[in-house]
Amino acid sequence: MLRLQGPQAECLWDEVLPNEVRELPEDLAQIDELLSDSALLEPITELWRREDLEAGRDATATGRPTIPIATYIRLMVIKQRSGWGYETLVKEVSDSLHLRRFCLIAIDGRVPHESTIRKLTRRLGPETVAELSRLVIAKASRERRFTPRAARIDSTVIEADVRYPSDAMLALQGARRLAKEGGRLADRIGEAKTSVRDRSRAIGRRVRQISRTLGRRSGEAREAVIELNRQAGELLRRSARQARRLASLARSKAKGRGAQAKLRAATQIEELAERCERVATQTFKRAKGLKISDRIVSLADPDARPIRKGKAGKPTEFGYVAQICELTPSTKRGSRGLIVPAATAPGNPGENTLLPQTVAELERLGLSPREIALDGGFGHHRSDEQLASIKPQRVSVSGRREPARHGPNGACAATEPGSRGGSHTSSEATGSGDRG
């Protein structure tokens, strides 16, 4: 059951607290005023309506109640501002009177468990969060008269919530999940004998053999590990085949009452089988020394990818490349503003590959910043073409030295000192094509 607001956050214990504790700090007070608008909860209500329409139920009035959505949003704001993980977030909010008041949790109330917050985040999905961001930006522009004069655009890696992946461990996880989901589907259709065989013990033995073999640190050990990974992949592929046969049987029996539930379960196990087959294919390619493109690193998060950015501390990160666009009211050093929904894509796309998504988001919000600062990874010529629709007066690319020239609108772009020993230069001044 969807619950938008929780019980009253103030209680009798608040009367004995000093005013300094009862009043929020200035920054949290401003955010609290912004989030008090009930219209910000509409995207989540709309998501529940769509799910109810698809499932044929009314989750707004039946079922277990969710945590208050207003509390959840404020918890996620604290998480984003502080960079805490879910467990740390729950501990810090539990110990802080200010954070409790900001999150609308009474002194004697219990902070939601970290797994509850994590699961709700996964259920809402990125599109609902993006719609919330759009509403906040529209509210700031309408009520606070926020006028974005400048925009900073850069890309960063958003790490996925996954363990460090290995082929054998992915095979072990896949075999367990296929057996579990296969057993549920077999019980649903009344065909217990056709369930997916649990091969996790056989794969687990190979995982332990890999751990012992890696300790030898020799060329023979490497070949042995590759062979053990190949065997684990073969076992996983057998389970995936059984899962596909079970899904086909479930579709043929999806008649009458409960047909839709059987079809949904069959679709879910087919998607899981497809991911497991990709993992098995990766292990075979690795055994043959072939190049692996579009590597899957998590069965629960199939869009996450290994990304190398040349960092000494983290040569390989697992997640997504997101392009962040921050809108600021001025070009002063340290000026902060609002961040539009990030543009992202699987793999390791280039800066100019994601830039059209960022431009489309600015157009959707009706924003046209006069000055745009780009990272050195952007190309001058391509950036000019992709930013033409929002008509910026000046576009600066970090670390580029170009003579100032008159742009197509007659505006003169002067070079300014750059932050990387080079200069920020207007893209209207370039006439030598894309050098990025």
C-alpha positions in Angstrom: 0.0 0.0 0.0 1.4 3.4 -1.0 1.8 5.8 1.9 2.9 9.3 0.9 3.0 11.0 4.4 3.8 9.5 7.7 2.6 10.3 11.2 3.3 13.6 12.9 7.0 14.0 13.4 6.7 16.2 16.5 5.9 14.6 19.8 5.8 15.4 23.5 9.6 14.8 23.9 10.2 17.8 21.5 8.9 20.2 24.1 11.9 19.6 26.4 14.5 20.2 23.7 16.3 23.6 23.4 15.4 25.8 20.4 18.8 25.2 18.8 18.0 21.6 18.5 14.4 22.0 17.3 15.3 24.4 14.5 17.0 23.0 11.4 20.3 24.4 10.1 19.9 27.0 7.4 20.8 24.7 4.5 18.4 22.0 5.6 15.7 24.5 6.3 15.8 25.7 2.7 15.6 22.2 1.4 12.8 21.3 3.8 10.8 24.3 2.5 11.4 23.1 -1.1 10.4 19.5 -0.4 7.3 20.4 1.5 5.4 20.7 -1.8 3.1 17.7 -2.1 3.3 18.0 -5.9 6.8 16.5 -5.8 5.2 13.2 -4.8 3.1 13.0 -8.0 5.7 11.0 -10.1 5.8 8.2 -7.4 1.9 8.2 -7.3 1.8 7.9 -11.1 4.3 5.0 -11.0 2.1 3.1 -8.5 -1.0 3.8 -10.8 0.8 2.3 -13.8 1.9 -0.8 -11.8 -1.7 -1.3 -10.6 -3.1 -1.0 -14.1 -0.6 -3.6 -15.4 -1.2 -6.0 -12.4 -4.9 -5.4 -12.1 -4.9 -4.4 -8.4 -5.1 -1.4 -6.2 -1.9 -1.1 -4.3 -2.8 2.4 -3.0 -5.3 0.9 -0.7 -4.3 -2.8 -0.1 -1.2 -4.7 0.9 1.6 -3.8 3.3 2.2 -0.1 3.7 5.4 1.4 2.3 7.5 3.7 4.4 6.3 7.3 4.0 7.5 8.5 0.6 8.1 12.0 2.0 10.5 10.5 4.5 12.2 8.4 1.8 12.8 11.4 -0.5 14.5 13.3 2.4 16.6 10.3 3.3 17.8 10.1 -0.3 18.6 13.8 -0.3 20.8 13.3 2.8 22.5 10.3 1.1 23.3 12.3 -2.0 24.6 15.3 -0.1 26.8 13.2 2.2 27.9 10.4 0.0 27.0 7.8 2.6 26.0 4.2 1.9 22.6 2.9 3.0 23.8 1.4 6.3 25.8 4.5 7.2 22.8 6.7 6.2 20.5 4.8 8.6 23.0 5.0 11.5 23.7 8.7 11.1 20.0 9.7 10.8 19.2 7.6 13.9 21.9 9.4 15.9 21.1 13.0 14.8 18.1 15.0 16.0 18.5 17.5 13.2 18.5 14.8 10.5 15.5 13.1 12.2 13.5 16.3 12.1 14.5 16.9 8.5 13.4 13.4 7.5 10.1 13.7 9.4 11.0 11.0 11.8 9.9 11.4 15.5 12.4 11.1 18.3 10.8 7.9 19.5 10.3 6.7 15.9 12.3 4.0 14.1 14.4 4.9 11.0 13.6 2.6 8.1 15.9 -0.4 7.6 18.6 0.0 5.0 17.3 -2.9 2.9 13.8 -1.2 2.8 15.3 2.0 1.4 17.5 0.1 -1.1 14.6 -2.0 -2.4 12.3 1.1 -2.8 15.1 2.8 -4.7 15.3 -0.1 -7.1 11.5 -0.2 -7.5 11.2 3.5 -8.3 13.9 3.3 -11.0 15.9 6.1 -12.6 13.1 7.6 -14.7 11.0 8.4 -11.6 14.0 10.0 -9.9 14.6 12.0 -13.1 11.0 13.3 -13.1 11.4 14.4 -9.5 14.5 16.3 -10.5 12.6 18.0 -13.3 9.8 19.1 -10.9 12.4 20.6 -8.5 14.0 22.5 -11.3 10.7 23.8 -12.6 9.7 24.8 -9.0 13.0 26.7 -8.5 12.6 28.5 -11.8 8.9 29.4 -11.1 9.0 30.3 -7.4 12.6 31.2 -6.7 13.2 32.9 -10.1 16.2 30.8 -10.7 17.8 31.8 -14.0 20.5 29.5 -15.3 23.1 31.7 -16.9 25.9 29.1 -17.2 26.2 25.3 -17.3 29.0 22.9 -16.6 29.0 19.6 -18.3 31.3 16.7 -17.5 31.1 12.9 -17.3 31.9 10.6 -14.4 31.6 6.9 -13.4 28.6 5.9 -11.3 29.6 2.7 -9.6 27.0 -0.1 -9.5 26.1 -1.8 -6.2 27.8 -5.1 -7.2 30.7 -7.2 -5.8 33.9 -7.5 -7.7 32.9 -9.9 -10.5 34.5 -13.2 -11.7 33.2 -15.6 -14.2 33.0 -18.5 -11.8 31.1 -16.5 -9.1 28.7 -15.2 -11.7 28.1 -18.8 -12.8 27.5 -19.8 -9.2 25.0 -17.0 -8.6 23.2 -17.7 -11.9 22.8 -21.4 -11.1 21.3 -20.6 -7.7 18.9 -18.1 -9.1 17.8 -20.3 -12.0 17.1 -23.2 -9.6 15.1 -21.0 -7.3 13.0 -19.3 -10.0 12.6 -22.6 -11.8 11.3 -24.3 -8.7 8.7 -21.5 -8.2 7.5 -21.6 -11.7 7.3 -25.4 -11.7 5.1 -25.3 -8.6 2.9 -22.6 -10.2 2.2 -24.8 -13.3 2.0 -28.1 -11.4 5.1 -29.6 -13.0 7.5 -30.2 -10.2 9.5 -32.8 -12.1 10.5 -30.4 -14.8 12.1 -27.8 -12.5 15.6 -26.5 -13.1 18.3 -28.7 -11.6 20.4 -26.9 -8.9 24.0 -27.1 -10.1 25.3 -24.6 -7.5 27.1 -27.3 -5.5 29.0 -28.5 -8.6 29.9 -25.0 -9.6 30.8 -24.2 -5.9 33.4 -27.0 -5.9 35.1 -25.4 -9.0 35.0 -22.0 -7.3 36.9 -23.4 -4.3 39.4 -25.2 -6.6 40.0 -21.9 -8.4 40.9 -20.3 -5.0 43.3 -23.0 -4.2 44.9 -23.0 -7.7 45.5 -19.3 -7.7 47.8 -19.7 -4.7 50.3 -21.6 -6.9 51.2 -18.5 -9.0 52.5 -20.3 -12.0 51.7 -20.6 -15.7 50.1 -24.0 -15.2 47.8 -22.5 -12.5 46.5 -19.9 -15.0 45.6 -22.6 -17.5 43.9 -24.6 -14.7 41.8 -21.6 -13.6 40.7 -21.0 -17.2 39.6 -24.6 -17.5 37.7 -24.5 -14.2 35.9 -21.4 -15.4 35.0 -23.1 -18.6 33.5 -26.0 -16.7 31.5 -23.7 -14.5 30.2 -21.9 -17.7 29.1 -25.2 -19.2 27.2 -26.2 -16.1 25.5 -22.8 -16.1 24.5 -23.2 -19.8 22.8 -26.5 -19.0 20.7 -24.8 -16.3 19.8 -22.0 -18.7 18.6 -24.5 -21.3 16.4 -26.2 -18.7 15.0 -22.8 -17.7 14.1 -22.0 -21.3 12.3 -25.4 -21.7 10.4 -24.8 -18.5 9.4 -21.3 -19.6 8.0 -22.7 -22.9 6.0 -25.3 -21.0 4.6 -22.6 -18.7 3.5 -20.5 -21.7 1.7 -23.5 -23.2 -0.2 -24.0 -19.9 -1.0 -20.3 -19.4 -4.8 -20.6 -19.7 -7.7 -19.6 -17.6 -7.3 -18.2 -14.1 -3.7 -17.2 -13.3 -2.6 -17.1 -16.9 -1.1 -13.7 -16.7 0.9 -14.6 -13.6 2.3 -17.6 -15.3 3.3 -15.6 -18.4 5.0 -13.0 -16.2 7.0 -15.7 -14.4 7.9 -17.3 -17.7 9.2 -14.0 -19.1 11.3 -13.3 -15.9 13.0 -16.7 -16.0 13.7 -16.3 -19.8 15.4 -13.0 -19.1 17.5 -14.5 -16.4 18.4 -17.5 -18.6 19.5 -15.0 -21.4 21.8 -13.2 -18.9 23.2 -16.6 -17.7 23.9 -17.6 -21.3 25.8 -14.4 -21.8 28.0 -15.3 -18.7 28.6 -18.8 -20.1 29.6 -17.3 -23.5 32.1 -15.0 -21.7 33.8 -17.9 -20.0 34.1 -19.8 -23.3 35.6 -16.8 -25.1 38.1 -16.3 -22.3 39.1 -19.9 -22.5 39.8 -19.5 -26.2 41.6 -16.2 -25.8 38.9 -14.3 -27.7 38.0 -10.6 -27.1 35.0 -10.1 -24.9 32.9 -7.1 -25.8 29.9 -5.8 -23.8 30.9 -7.9 -20.8 28.2 -8.5 -18.2 29.4 -8.1 -14.6 26.2 -8.6 -12.6 23.1 -10.7 -13.1 21.0 -8.3 -10.9 22.3 -5.2 -12.8 22.8 -6.3 -16.4 23.5 -2.8 -17.6 26.7 -2.3 -15.5 30.0 -2.6 -17.4 33.7 -2.6 -16.5 35.1 0.9 -17.2 38.7 1.9 -17.3 39.5 5.6 -16.7 43.2 5.5 -16.0 42.8 6.1 -12.3 45.8 4.8 -10.2 43.7 3.9 -7.2 40.9 2.2 -9.2 42.1 1.1 -12.7 38.8 -0.6 -13.3 35.4 0.5 -12.1 32.1 -1.3 -12.5 29.0 0.7 -13.3 27.9 3.4 -15.8 29.3 6.6 -17.3 26.9 9.4 -16.5 27.1 12.9 -18.0 26.4 15.6 -15.3 25.1 19.0 -16.2 25.0 21.6 -13.4 23.1 24.9 -14.0 24.4 27.9 -12.1 23.0 31.5 -11.9 26.5 33.0 -12.5 30.0 32.2 -13.6 31.7 33.1 -10.3 34.2 30.6 -9.0 32.5 28.1 -6.7 29.0 29.0 -7.9 26.6 26.1 -7.3 23.2 25.4 -8.8 20.9 22.6 -9.9 21.7 19.3 -11.7 19.5 18.1 -14.5 18.8 14.4 -14.9 22.0 12.7 -16.0 22.5 11.3 -19.4 23.9 7.7 -19.4 24.5 4.7 -21.7 25.9 1.2 -21.2 29.6 0.7 -21.6 32.1 3.6 -21.8 30.6 6.1 -24.2 32.5 9.3 -25.2 31.6 12.8 -24.1 30.0 13.8 -27.4 28.1 10.5 -27.5 26.1 11.5 -24.4 25.9 15.2 -25.1 22.7 15.0 -27.3 20.9 13.4 -24.4 21.9 16.3 -22.1 20.9 18.9 -24.7 17.5 17.2 -25.1 17.0 17.4 -21.3 17.8 21.1 -21.4 15.3 21.6 -24.2 12.6 19.6 -22.3 13.1 21.9 -19.3 13.0 25.0 -21.5 16.5 26.1 -20.4 19.1 27.9 -22.6 22.2 28.8 -20.6 24.3 31.6 -22.2 27.6 30.1 -21.3 28.6 26.4 -21.3 31.8 25.0 -19.9 32.9 21.6 -21.2 35.6 19.1 -20.2 38.7 18.7 -22.4 37.3 15.4 -23.7 34.7 17.2 -25.8 35.4 18.0 -29.4 35.0 21.6 -30.6 33.3 21.0 -33.9 31.0 18.2 -32.8 30.0 20.1 -29.6 29.1 23.2 -31.7 26.7 21.1 -33.8 25.1 19.3 -30.9 24.6 22.5 -28.8 23.2 24.6 -31.7 19.6 24.0 -30.8 19.9 25.7 -27.4 21.9 28.6 -28.9 24.6 29.4 -26.2 26.5 32.6 -26.6 29.8 31.0 -25.6 31.1 27.5 -25.3 34.4 26.9 -23.5 36.4 23.6 -23.7 38.9 23.1 -20.9 42.6 23.0 -21.9 42.2 24.3 -25.4 44.2 27.2 -26.9 42.6 28.9 -29.9 42.7 32.5 -31.2 39.5 34.5 -30.5 37.3 35.0 -33.6 33.8 36.2 -34.3 31.2 33.5 -34.2 28.3 33.1 -36.6 26.1 35.4 -34.6 28.7 38.2 -34.7 29.8 37.6 -31.0 33.5 37.8 -30.3 34.8 35.0 -28.1 37.8 35.9 -26.0 40.1 33.4 -24.5 40.2 33.1 -20.7 42.7 31.4 -18.4 42.0 27.7 -18.2 42.1 25.4 -15.2 44.5 22.9 -16.7 47.3 25.1 -17.8 45.6 25.9 -21.1 42.7 28.1 -21.7 38.9 28.1 -22.0 38.0 29.2 -25.5 34.7 29.8 -27.2 33.7 27.1 -29.7 32.6 29.9 -32.1 36.3 30.7 -32.5 37.2 27.3 -33.9 37.3 26.7 -37.6 39.6 23.8 -37.8 37.1 21.0 -37.2 36.8 18.5 -34.4 40.1 17.9 -32.7 38.6 16.0 -29.7 
